[in-house]
Amino acid sequence: MFLVGSASFLFAMIPSKISGSFTVEQLSCLIGSMFVSAVFGFVYLYTAELAPISHRGRICSYCSCAARIGAFCGPYANLMFAWSKPGTFIIFAILSGLAGLATFRLPDTKGIPTPTSAEEVQSRRLQNLNKAATDSVIDNEAF
């Protein structure tokens, strides 16, 4: 997400014509489409790791519904270029950067078995919150 955000910000600074056949808008839309397609696949994989088996179908269907809404609105984003070309890229850069920052709030799933119930997810969340609180206290005592 940070790569998409920084690329969008850089495209906002480039003049609108880079060659006779491609414009910056076309090139950025192609590159953005490639990265959005990659993220689309990662969302399904990561959601399946976070969701308990008993709730996985419902959670994946919510993700699919949100993705379909985004896929519906995506082609209309090209209409924003009539408003302001650099402004459009800057808006996409800010939104991509915020999405990238939001991923830091997701838990690490490496080496952890897939949860089987909602109670197991809740207990893991409480453990992570308690661990973060104790780490914060330890850091404050060091000063």
Accessible surface in RSA format (square Angstrom, percent):
REM  Atomic radii and reference values for relative SASA: ProtOr
REM  Chains: A
REM  Algorithm: Lee & Richards
REM  Probe-radius: 1.40
REM  Slices: 20
REM RES _ NUM      All-atoms   Total-Side   Main-Chain    Non-polar    All polar
REM                ABS   REL    ABS   REL    ABS   REL    ABS   REL    ABS   REL
RES MET A   1    76.77  39.8  45.62  30.2  31.15  74.2  42.93  36.5  33.84  44.8
RES PHE A   2    95.93  48.0  90.49  56.1   5.43  14.1  91.82  55.7   4.10  11.7
RES LEU A   3   109.08  60.7 103.15  73.8   5.93  14.9 106.27  74.6   2.81   7.6
RES VAL A   4    22.88  15.1  22.12  20.0   0.76   1.8  22.57  19.6   0.31   0.9
RES GLY A   5     5.58   6.9   0.00   N/A   5.58   6.9   5.13  14.1   0.45   1.0
RES SER A   6    56.95  48.1  48.29  64.4   8.66  20.0  44.64  95.0  12.31  17.3
RES ALA A   7    26.06  24.0  22.32  34.4   3.74   8.5  25.79  36.3   0.27   0.7
RES SER A   8    13.55  11.5  12.68  16.9   0.88   2.0   0.73   1.5  12.83  18.0
RES PHE A   9    97.38  48.7  97.38  60.3   0.00   0.0  97.38  59.0   0.00   0.0
RES LEU A  10   111.54  62.1 110.76  79.2   0.79   2.0 110.76  77.8   0.79   2.1
RES PHE A  11    28.17  14.1  26.38  16.3   1.80   4.7  26.38  16.0   1.80   5.1
RES ALA A  12    10.15   9.3   0.00   0.0  10.15  23.1   0.54   0.8   9.62  25.5
RES MET A  13   115.24  59.7  84.17  55.7  31.07  74.0  58.89  50.1  56.35  74.7
RES ILE A  14    69.54  39.6  56.95  42.4  12.59  30.3  58.48  42.1  11.07  30.0
RES PRO A  15   102.29  74.6  88.94  81.1  13.35  48.5 102.00  84.2   0.30   1.8
RES SER A  16    52.29  44.2  42.15  56.3  10.14  23.4  17.56  37.4  34.74  48.7
RES LYS A  17   132.29  64.5 113.81  69.8  18.48  44.0  83.71  75.3  48.58  51.7
RES ILE A  18    84.62  48.2  48.57  36.2  36.05  86.9  55.31  39.8  29.31  79.5
RES SER A  19    56.57  47.8  41.03  54.8  15.54  35.8  51.68 110.1   4.89   6.9
RES GLY A  20    80.21  98.9   0.00   N/A  80.21  98.9  42.85 117.6  37.37  83.7
RES SER A  21    90.05  76.1  58.88  78.6  31.17  71.8  52.11 111.0  37.95  53.2
RES PHE A  22   100.04  50.0  99.88  61.9   0.16   0.4  99.88  60.6   0.16   0.5
RES THR A  23    29.54  21.0  29.54  29.9   0.00   0.0  26.67  35.8   2.87   4.3
RES VAL A  24     2.82   1.9   2.82   2.6   0.00   0.0   2.82   2.5   0.00   0.0
RES GLU A  25    21.34  12.3  21.25  16.1   0.10   0.2  12.80  24.8   8.54   7.0
RES GLN A  26    93.05  52.0  87.60  64.0   5.45  13.0  34.31  73.0  58.75  44.6
RES LEU A  27    55.77  31.1  55.77  39.9   0.00   0.0  55.77  39.2   0.00   0.0
RES SER A  28    14.33  12.1   7.17   9.6   7.16  16.5   6.42  13.7   7.91  11.1
RES CYS A  29    63.08  47.7  50.95  56.8  12.13  28.5  32.09  81.3  30.99  33.4
RES LEU A  30   110.42  61.5 103.29  73.9   7.13  17.9 103.76  72.9   6.66  17.9
RES ILE A  31    55.21  31.4  53.82  40.1   1.39   3.4  55.19  39.7   0.02   0.1
RES GLY A  32    19.04  23.5   0.00   N/A  19.04  23.5  18.71  51.3   0.33   0.7
RES SER A  33    66.45  56.1  56.69  75.7   9.76  22.5  30.01  63.9  36.44  51.1
RES MET A  34   116.45  60.3 105.63  69.9  10.81  25.7  73.19  62.2  43.26  57.3
RES PHE A  35    55.39  27.7  55.09  34.1   0.30   0.8  55.39  33.6   0.00   0.0
RES VAL A  36    97.70  64.3  96.73  87.6   0.97   2.3  97.29  84.5   0.42   1.1
RES SER A  37    72.45  61.2  57.97  77.4  14.48  33.4  35.91  76.5  36.55  51.2
RES ALA A  38    47.46  43.6  33.00  50.9  14.46  32.9  45.19  63.6   2.27   6.0
RES VAL A  39    49.02  32.3  49.02  44.4   0.00   0.0  49.02  42.6   0.00   0.0
RES PHE A  40    74.35  37.2  70.07  43.4   4.27  11.1  74.09  44.9   0.26   0.7
RES GLY A  41    33.07  40.8   0.00   N/A  33.07  40.8  31.89  87.5   1.18   2.7
RES PHE A  42   129.96  65.0 128.59  79.6   1.37   3.6 128.92  78.2   1.04   3.0
RES VAL A  43    63.90  42.1  59.52  53.9   4.39  10.6  63.81  55.4   0.10   0.3
RES TYR A  44    66.03  30.8  62.98  35.8   3.05   7.9  59.25  44.5   6.78   8.4
RES LEU A  45   120.41  67.1 117.67  84.2   2.73   6.9 118.56  83.3   1.84   5.0
RES TYR A  46    62.75  29.3  61.04  34.7   1.71   4.5  58.57  44.0   4.18   5.2
RES THR A  47    17.48  12.4  15.83  16.1   1.65   3.9   7.17   9.6  10.31  15.6
RES ALA A  48    32.61  30.0  30.73  47.4   1.87   4.3  31.00  43.7   1.60   4.2
RES GLU A  49    81.01  46.5  75.45  57.1   5.56  13.2  28.06  54.3  52.95  43.2
RES LEU A  50    52.64  29.3  44.18  31.6   8.46  21.3  45.87  32.2   6.78  18.2
RES ALA A  51     3.85   3.5   0.81   1.3   3.04   6.9   3.85   5.4   0.00   0.0
RES PRO A  52     8.09   5.9   8.09   7.4   0.00   0.0   8.09   6.7   0.00   0.0
RES ILE A  53   102.17  58.1  89.25  66.5  12.92  31.1  89.25  64.3  12.92  35.1
RES SER A  54    80.45  68.0  38.45  51.3  42.00  96.7  47.63 101.4  32.82  46.0
RES HIS A  55    74.27  40.6  71.51  49.7   2.75   7.0  47.45  48.9  26.81  31.2
RES ARG A  56    65.82  27.6  65.76  33.5   0.06   0.1  28.44  38.9  37.38  22.7
RES GLY A  57    57.12  70.4   0.00   N/A  57.12  70.4  43.12 118.3  14.00  31.4
RES ARG A  58   159.78  67.1 148.66  75.8  11.11  26.5  35.95  49.1 123.83  75.0
RES ILE A  59    57.94  33.0  57.90  43.1   0.03   0.1  57.90  41.7   0.03   0.1
RES CYS A  60    29.21  22.1  28.24  31.5   0.97   2.3  17.99  45.6  11.22  12.1
RES SER A  61    60.40  51.0  50.03  66.8  10.37  23.9  45.55  97.0  14.85  20.8
RES TYR A  62   140.91  65.8 135.34  77.0   5.57  14.5 103.32  77.6  37.59  46.3
RES CYS A  63    35.05  26.5  26.19  29.2   8.86  20.8   6.77  17.1  28.28  30.5
RES SER A  64    29.71  25.1  29.71  39.6   0.00   0.0  12.33  26.3  17.38  24.3
RES CYS A  65    71.31  53.9  65.16  72.7   6.15  14.5  21.03  53.3  50.28  54.2
RES ALA A  66    65.16  59.9  52.36  80.8  12.79  29.1  56.04  78.9   9.12  24.2
RES ALA A  67    25.88  23.8  10.17  15.7  15.70  35.7  21.18  29.8   4.70  12.4
RES ARG A  68   142.10  59.7 136.87  69.8   5.23  12.4  55.91  76.4  86.19  52.2
RES ILE A  69   107.35  61.1 104.87  78.1   2.47   6.0 107.30  77.3   0.05   0.1
RES GLY A  70    41.84  51.6   0.00   N/A  41.84  51.6  34.25  94.0   7.59  17.0
RES ALA A  71    64.34  59.2  41.03  63.3  23.30  53.0  52.67  74.2  11.66  30.9
RES PHE A  72   139.96  70.0 130.64  80.9   9.32  24.3 137.81  83.6   2.15   6.1
RES CYS A  73    67.97  51.4  62.96  70.2   5.02  11.8  26.81  67.9  41.16  44.4
RES GLY A  74    39.53  48.8   0.00   N/A  39.53  48.8  30.57  83.9   8.97  20.1
RES PRO A  75    97.52  71.1  74.57  68.0  22.95  83.4  86.93  71.8  10.60  65.8
RES TYR A  76   125.36  58.5 120.05  68.3   5.31  13.8  79.81  60.0  45.54  56.1
RES ALA A  77    27.12  24.9  22.35  34.5   4.77  10.9  26.75  37.7   0.38   1.0
RES ASN A  78    89.81  61.9  81.43  78.7   8.37  20.2  15.21  36.6  74.60  72.1
RES LEU A  79   124.84  69.5 114.12  81.6  10.72  27.0 116.58  81.9   8.26  22.2
RES MET A  80    60.73  31.5  57.30  37.9   3.44   8.2  41.12  35.0  19.61  26.0
RES PHE A  81    19.41   9.7  15.29   9.5   4.13  10.7  15.29   9.3   4.13  11.8
RES ALA A  82   100.72  92.6  57.33  88.5  43.39  98.7  70.31  99.0  30.41  80.6
RES TRP A  83   164.29  65.9 131.34  63.6  32.95  77.4 111.22  59.3  53.07  86.1
RES SER A  84    37.33  31.5  28.91  38.6   8.42  19.4  21.66  46.1  15.67  22.0
RES LYS A  85    89.57  43.7  86.81  53.3   2.76   6.6  45.99  41.4  43.58  46.4
RES PRO A  86    68.92  50.2  68.20  62.2   0.72   2.6  68.67  56.7   0.25   1.6
RES GLY A  87    15.03  18.5   0.00   N/A  15.03  18.5  13.85  38.0   1.18   2.6
RES THR A  88     0.00   0.0   0.00   0.0   0.00   0.0   0.00   0.0   0.00   0.0
RES PHE A  89     9.29   4.6   9.29   5.8   0.00   0.0   9.29   5.6   0.00   0.0
RES ILE A  90    60.00  34.1  60.00  44.7   0.00   0.0  60.00  43.2   0.00   0.0
RES ILE A  91    62.20  35.4  61.15  45.6   1.05   2.5  62.17  44.8   0.03   0.1
RES PHE A  92    66.69  33.4  66.16  41.0   0.53   1.4  66.45  40.3   0.24   0.7
RES ALA A  93    12.19  11.2   6.94  10.7   5.24  11.9   7.36  10.4   4.83  12.8
RES ILE A  94   101.24  57.6  94.02  70.0   7.22  17.4 100.32  72.2   0.92   2.5
RES LEU A  95   102.92  57.3  97.62  69.8   5.30  13.3  97.96  68.8   4.96  13.4
RES SER A  96    12.59  10.6  10.83  14.5   1.76   4.1   1.55   3.3  11.04  15.5
RES GLY A  97    18.64  23.0   0.00   N/A  18.64  23.0  18.64  51.1   0.00   0.0
RES LEU A  98   103.65  57.7  97.80  70.0   5.85  14.7  98.11  68.9   5.54  14.9
RES ALA A  99    37.09  34.1  28.02  43.2   9.07  20.6  34.94  49.2   2.14   5.7
RES GLY A 100     1.54   1.9   0.00   N/A   1.54   1.9   1.54   4.2   0.00   0.0
RES LEU A 101   101.28  56.4  94.70  67.7   6.59  16.6  95.00  66.7   6.28  16.9
RES ALA A 102    59.17  54.4  48.94  75.5  10.23  23.3  54.53  76.8   4.64  12.3
RES THR A 103    68.42  48.7  58.10  58.9  10.32  24.6  46.71  62.7  21.71  32.8
RES PHE A 104   148.22  74.2 119.78  74.2  28.44  74.0 123.24  74.7  24.98  71.5
RES ARG A 105   201.29  84.5 172.93  88.2  28.36  67.5  64.05  87.5 137.24  83.2
RES LEU A 106    85.15  47.4  68.34  48.9  16.81  42.3  68.47  48.1  16.68  44.9
RES PRO A 107    56.54  41.2  45.21  41.2  11.33  41.2  55.54  45.9   1.01   6.3
RES ASP A 108   109.39  76.6  90.91  90.5  18.48  43.7  42.80 100.7  66.59  66.4
RES THR A 109    30.38  21.6  21.92  22.2   8.46  20.2  12.65  17.0  17.73  26.8
RES LYS A 110   179.81  87.7 155.12  95.2  24.69  58.8 106.83  96.2  72.98  77.7
RES GLY A 111    81.15 100.1   0.00   N/A  81.15 100.1  42.97 117.9  38.18  85.5
RES ILE A 112    85.11  48.4  66.31  49.4  18.81  45.3  67.64  48.7  17.48  47.4
RES PRO A 113    99.71  72.7  86.64  79.0  13.07  47.5  98.41  81.2   1.30   8.1
RES THR A 114    57.80  41.1  43.98  44.6  13.82  32.9  16.81  22.6  40.99  62.0
RES PRO A 115     3.15   2.3   3.15   2.9   0.00   0.0   3.15   2.6   0.00   0.0
RES THR A 116    82.68  58.8  72.34  73.3  10.34  24.6  53.36  71.7  29.32  44.3
RES SER A 117    36.28  30.7  36.28  48.4   0.00   0.0  25.75  54.8  10.53  14.7
RES ALA A 118    41.18  37.9  35.56  54.9   5.62  12.8  36.60  51.5   4.58  12.1
RES GLU A 119   125.49  72.0 119.76  90.6   5.73  13.6  65.15 126.0  60.34  49.3
RES GLU A 120    54.59  31.3  49.11  37.2   5.47  13.0  26.84  51.9  27.75  22.7
RES VAL A 121    51.02  33.6  49.65  44.9   1.37   3.3  50.24  43.7   0.77   2.1
RES GLN A 122   115.02  64.3 111.73  81.7   3.29   7.8  28.19  60.0  86.83  65.9
RES SER A 123    50.24  42.5  46.79  62.5   3.44   7.9  38.23  81.4  12.01  16.8
RES ARG A 124    57.73  24.2  57.20  29.2   0.53   1.3  35.18  48.1  22.55  13.7
RES ARG A 125   149.07  62.6 145.17  74.0   3.90   9.3  44.75  61.2 104.32  63.2
RES LEU A 126    96.67  53.8  96.66  69.1   0.01   0.0  96.66  67.9   0.01   0.0
RES GLN A 127   120.08  67.1 113.56  83.0   6.51  15.5  39.30  83.7  80.78  61.3
RES ASN A 128    78.78  54.3  73.51  71.0   5.28  12.7  24.38  58.7  54.40  52.6
RES LEU A 129    88.37  49.2  83.45  59.7   4.92  12.4  83.91  58.9   4.46  12.0
RES ASN A 130    94.84  65.4  93.00  89.9   1.84   4.4  23.68  57.0  71.16  68.8
RES LYS A 131   135.22  66.0 129.95  79.7   5.27  12.5  78.14  70.3  57.08  60.8
RES ALA A 132    59.02  54.3  48.24  74.4  10.79  24.5  53.95  76.0   5.08  13.4
RES ALA A 133    56.68  52.1  47.59  73.4   9.08  20.7  55.62  78.3   1.06   2.8
RES THR A 134    74.65  53.1  73.33  74.3   1.32   3.1  65.58  88.1   9.07  13.7
RES ASP A 135    64.85  45.4  63.40  63.1   1.45   3.4  23.41  55.1  41.44  41.3
RES SER A 136    56.31  47.6  50.28  67.1   6.03  13.9  29.38  62.6  26.93  37.7
RES VAL A 137    82.12  54.0  81.30  73.6   0.82   2.0  82.12  71.4   0.00   0.0
RES ILE A 138   108.71  61.9 107.61  80.2   1.10   2.6 107.61  77.5   1.10   3.0
RES ASP A 139    85.88  60.2  84.32  83.9   1.56   3.7  21.50  50.6  64.38  64.2
RES ASN A 140   105.95  73.1  90.09  87.1  15.86  38.2  25.04  60.3  80.91  78.2
RES GLU A 141   135.17  77.6 101.96  77.1  33.22  79.1  49.68  96.1  85.49  69.8
RES ALA A 142    87.95  80.9  44.40  68.5  43.54  99.1  56.71  79.9  31.24  82.8
RES PHE A 143   212.24 106.2 151.86  94.1  60.39 157.1 166.49 100.9  45.75 131.0
END  Absolute sums over single chains surface
CHAIN  1 A    10393.2       8823.7       1569.5       7328.3       3064.9
END  Absolute sums over all chains
TOTAL         10393.2       8823.7       1569.5       7328.3       3064.9
